């Protein structure tokens, strides 16, 4: 039963990644067929992000009431229904409409599953599970490419929607498997609420650090290709493909990182990842137009990013207690979506005004903020845990 549950969680993490790269890969064709400007993709993304923020903040309360298995299963159904809704949309307003359940489902499953894994499994599994999220993001563009080549973008959404619906049915039929960790469940404890959680020492710095990390990661995802073209003089067609080097580094890093995470621990892995990440950014700052150095820099940035997200999440129960991790991870997810939604557009604005050559500097600012805030969190929570162990209030 334990092994079956772990397999189901891995599959659920793939389902998390499947929709994430679908809109970007299909939009160049979608916007033309729908008769809207290419910039309108931002409106859809904003609606999706809004839904994810709301459901992330509500996830702890919902999970305590219904259980992780119900929230996960229901959320996968919501995203499946939204994707199938996209597949029958012939007008832009319909995409906006279906973006609502899309975002609500994505945020709820993200927060609920991350908290469940942080409570019941080692950091090794957390890393590998996020690696499987990367697998989902890699698969979807190929599906959309196949659909655009042979059919229409609607078929791409329909195919992924059917896959999501299949995952929903699998989760529905295997609900009893979640009893494997039932004895360790914290769902019966009282929900402390968002405002009380924000007053816990170390939480504000944790949220700011997580916000900063997600800002850096999302900016890299969205603007690496443009930076290669504008600052390094690489042709656009080549840069578009080479930007995927970041995803390759991220996915491989999370797979390999799983082998050493249990030994090094979350804090050391975050420090190690940050050091590698800074080396990657430094490679982008290398003067001249040496393409190989820039390409290596993107892989190294992805490799450095690999352990940071899963380790910050996995360390939450240790830092703040299992009884508080659900609500804190929910707020973390919300702060992550704020960073990934608003900071890449800010870079675009600054890039247009100052020049896209500021890309590495922009990244290093957020990386510095991230490591300062996460280190502050570890130090504050360590001091608080020492006080508790000594019986000091």
C-alpha positions, 0 to 999 in steps of 0.5 A: 500500500505504501509503495502504491501511494508513492507511485500515485503521488509521483503520477499526481506530480506529473499531472501538475506539470502537464498543463504548465507549459501548454499555453506558452507552446500553443499561444503563437497559433491560438491568438491568431485563430482567436483574433486577439493580440499576442499580449492577451496571453498575459490576461489568461495567465493572470486569471490562472495565477489569481485562482492558484493564489486563492486556492493555495491560501484556502488549501490547508482549511480544505485539506484538514476538512476533506483530506489530502486524497480528496483535495488532490483527486478533486483538483486533478478533475478541475484541471482536467475539466478546464483543459477540456473546456479550453479544447472546445473554446472558440472565443477568447472569453471562453478561455478566460472562463475556463482559466478560473477552474484551471487556476483553482485546481492547480493551486489546491493540488500544489499546496496539498501535495507539497505539504503531504510529501513534506510531512510523510517523505524524505527530501529525496522523494521531494526532489524526485517528485519535483523532477517528475513535475519537470517531466510533465512540463517537457511532455506537453509542448511535444503534444501541442507540437503534434496537434499543431502539425496534424490538427489544431491547438484545440486537439492539443488541449483535448489530448492533455485533458484526456490524460488528466481525466485518466489520472483523475479516474486512477486517483479516484479508484485508488483512494484507499491507498492513502490510508498508508500514512493515515496514522501520521495525519495532522488533519484533525488539528485545529487550523491556526489561520493565515494571520496567526501563521504570519506572526510566527517568527521566521515566516515573513522572511521565509515567504520573502525568500520563496517569493524571491526564488520564484521570481528568479526562476520564472524570469529565467524561464520567460526571458532567457531566450530574449537575453540570448538574442538581445545581449549575446547576438544569437539568432532567434530560432537558435535561442528559442531551443537553447533556452530549454537548457535551463529546464534540462539542468533543472530536471537533471539536477532534481534527479541527481540531487535526490541521491544526496539530499538525505545526507546533506539535509535541506539547508546545505542543499539550498546553500549548495544550489545557491552557490551553483546558481551564482556560478551560472549567472556569472557565466552569463556575465562573461564578456563577449559573445562566446555562445558555449559559455552562455549555454553552459550558464543556462544549464548551470542555472537550472542545475543550481535552481534544482534543489532550492524549491523542493528543499525550502518546502520540505524544511517547513515542517522541521522549521515550524512544526508539522501542525503548522506546515499546512497553512504555511506551505499554502501561504508559501505557494501563494507567495511563489505565484505572486513572484512568478506572476509579477516579477517577469513582467517587471523585468520586461519593462526594465529590459525595454527601458534599460536594455536586456543585458541587465538580465544577470543583474536582475537575477542576482538581486533576487538570488541574494534576497532569497539566500539572505531570507532563507538563512534568516529563517533557518537561524530564527527557527533554530533559535526558537526550537532551542528555546522550546527544548529548554522550556523557555517561552 
